[in-house]
Amino acid sequence: MGIFKLRTKLAALTVLVLSGCASTYWQQDPAWVGYKPTQISVVEKDDPSQFCSAAPQSVWGCAIRQRETNHCIVFVKSRLPYEAYNCTMTHEVRHCFGQQHDAFNAVPHYAIDCGNGELYTASVQAGR
């Protein structure tokens, strides 16, 4: 088998494995089925963790759904690079609409599923 064919097969296998993981990452939270906020607010904070007590491992942000006011507040870390900010916002807005994930919930993590099929890995700059 030539090196090109081997690389092609490895690339195809990688895509299959990653796409399988991505398809099960997001799930509908049964408690929030059909929830569609009429307002989404974005609040930037140097340290969003104090507002994200339900997700203490969160490094860049969280979404707080408020059923009684049909409002979702997204807290996001201030001064993130554009790509990290964009990914975090897409991820958190997905939470606003009742989506959840269990992957990495118990530990801090420096890669994030953007919620649109992309995975963003933090740079040193983004972690500051």
Beta strands, then each sheet from edge to edge (+ up, - down):
strand 1: 27-28
strand 2: 39-45
strand 3: 61-66
strand 4: 71-77
strand 5: 99-100
strand 6: 111-113
strand 7: 119-121
sheet 1: 1+ 5-
sheet 2: 2+ 4+ 3-
sheet 3: 6+ 7-
end
